[in-house]
Amino acid sequence: MKKIVVLTGAGISAESGIKTFRDADGLWEGHDIMEVASPIGWKKNAELVLDFYNKRRAQLLTVIPNKAHEILAELEAHFDIHIITQNVDDLHERAGSNKVIHLHGELLKVRSISNENFVIDWKHDLNLGDFDLEGNQLRPHIVWFGEDVPMIEHAIDIVETADILIIIGTSLQVYPAAGLMNYVNQNVPVYYIDPNPATIYDLPNELKVLPLTAVEGMKIVKEELLNL
């Protein structure tokens, strides 16, 4: 069974109605990114950070996976599918995908500020005064700017063993996630689906760029894969 590794970004979730947060002026919902997505922002105003993610969490619970998520789940009947996502939503899992790595954390989980291994599911508002078992404040289980990406080495290992690589809905601007494609073997075909695809330089692989939405692009890729 061929191993297909799929790198997904905000574009695939946008079609389910999840905002990509960052506006044209670089602000996230009117906030500077460092105010709501950095350790510095947390120390400065934890209540603002919690409110920001509480709104994101509430919105996530109102949306459902789209056809692109569903196609990836359906392909598990024919291929060994591994999804590496920059997204913090659970839409891949809800669609039925079984092997999903979240590089940047998960919105429906929280963790202790003192013990990063204390991680629990959380589907309602998180407030100051919500503690772990030892009385430490809980924070969103999100990898903020300036923090290490703990799953990146595992993701690299998976990409290195791919037979096919699919990139969906990402501008390839956020590192280290954007650098993952450079670990794929040179004989591996690469599909890149994005309505506004970035220019990819110095990738020796066979590259097929589909300047389409995630849903429309995955319909085409599915047909090609099933006819291999």
N, C-alpha and C positions, 0 to 999 in steps of 0.2 A: 504494500500500500504506500503510495507516494506521500511524502510529508510536505504539507503546504503551511508555510508560516505567513501570517497576516498581520501587518502593522496598521493599526487604525488610529485616527485622530478625530478632532472635533467634528469634521465634516460628516461622518457617518451618523453621529448623534443629532446633528442639526436637523436632519430630515425627520426626526421624531419630535421636533419642537424644542429641543434643548438649546438654549442660547449658548453661543460661543464666548459670551462674557466680554471679550475684548472689543471695544468699539473702534471706529475709524481713528479716533484721537488717541488710542492707546489706553484708554481708561476701562476699567472693569465695573460696569454698572455705576459709573460716575466716580469710582475710586481709583486712585493710583494703585497699580498692581502690588507695590510693596506694602501698602497699607493693609491689604487683606490676604496676601499670600506670601508672607515671609516671616521668619522668626522675629525680625525687628518690629513688624507690624503687630504681631501677637503681644510682644512686651509693651508696646506703646498703648494699644487699645484692644485688649482681648475681647471685650464686649462687641466691638464693631466687627471683628473677625468672626465671632460666633454668629452674629446676626446675618452676615453675608452668606455663610454656609448653611444656616438654617433655611434661608430663602431658596438656596440652590437645592437643598435636600427636599423641601416641600414641593418644588417644581418637578423634580425627578419622579416623585410618586404619582404625578398626574399624567405621565407620558408612557408610551408603550414602544417596544421594538418595531423597527420598520422592516421592509422587505430585504434590505441589504443584510441586516442582522440575521434574518430568518434564512436567507440563502446560505450564509456561512455555516449556520447550524445544520442545515440540510446536507451540506457537502460532507459532513462527518460520516455519512453512510458510505462514502466512496473514497475518502482520503483521511489521512491522519492530520487533522487541522489543529494548529496551535495559533492562538490569537495573542498578540502583544499589543496592548492598547495604552495610549496616553490618556484615555478618558477615565473619569472617576465615577461614571455611572455604572449601573448593573444591567444595561440593555443586552449585552452579549449573553450573559448568563440567563436572563429571562427568555431570550429567544431560543435557548437550548444548547448553546455552546458549552463544552465541558472542560476545555483546556484554555484558560484565560489568565494572562499575567497583566496586572495593573501596575504600570511603571510609576504612576504618580499618585497612587493611593486609591481609596474607595470612599465615596461620599456617604454610603450607608454603614460606615464603621467609624468608631472613635478609638482613641488610644490615650494612655496615660502620658502626662508630660514628663514623668520621671522614669517610666519603664516602657520603652517602645515595643516590647513584646506583649504588653497587656493591651490586646485589641479585642473589641467586642462589637457586635452588631448594634446599630442605632438608627431608628427610623423616625424619631421625633426631634423636637428642638433640643439643642445642647446649650446649657446655660452655665454661667459662673456658679460654682457650688455643686456641680455634678462631679463626683469624685470616683476614683478607683477604690479598690478594697483597702488601700492603705491611706486614704485621705488625700490623694493627689488629684489635682484638677485634670479633667479629661479635655482633650482637644480633637479637632477633626483629624481623621486618619488620612491626611493629605501630605504629599511631598511638596513643601513650599520652596520657593526660589531661594537658593543658597544652601539647601539641604542636599545630602547625598541621596542618590536614587538606589535604594538597596537591592532592587530586583534586576539591575542592569546587567550584571555578570551572568545571571541565569538566562536572561533574554539573549545575550550574545551567544551563549552555548546553543540555544535553540536555533537561532538564525544560521549558525555555521553548519547545521545539519539539514537545512531545508533543501527540498528538491524543486520547489517553486516558491517565489516570494510575491506577495500581493500587498501593495501599499494603498491605503484608502483614506481620503479625506484629511490629509495633513499637508501643511505648507513646507514641511521639512526644515523648520526654522528653530525648533526647540531641541537643544542638546542636553543629555547625550542620546536621546531617542532618535534624533535625525541621523545619527551616525551608524545606526544598526545595519542599514542596508550595505554598508561597506564591509561587513563580515560575511556576506553571502559568497559562496563559491562562484567562480567566474563562469561556470557552465550552467548556472541556474537561471532560468527565464524569470524576468521581473515584470509585473503589471503595476502600473501606477494610475490610480483612479482619483481624479480631483477636477472640479469644474474650472479651477484656476491653477493648473499644475505648475510647480516650481521647475526651473531648469536644473536638470541633473547633469553634473559634469563628472568626467573621469570614472564613470561606471562602465566597465568593460562588458557587462552582461547584455544579453538580448533584452531590450527594454521596449515594452509596449505601453505608450501613454494614452489613456482614455480621458479626454477632457469632459467628463460627465459627472453627474451626481453619483453618490455611492450606490443608490438603488439601480439606476440605469446602467452604470458601469458593471455592477455585479451580475446583472442579468446576462450581459454579453460574456463576461469571464466564465460564468457557470456553464454556458453552452460550450465554450471552447474547452474547458476542463473535462467535461463529460464526454467529449469527442476525442480525447487524447488516445 
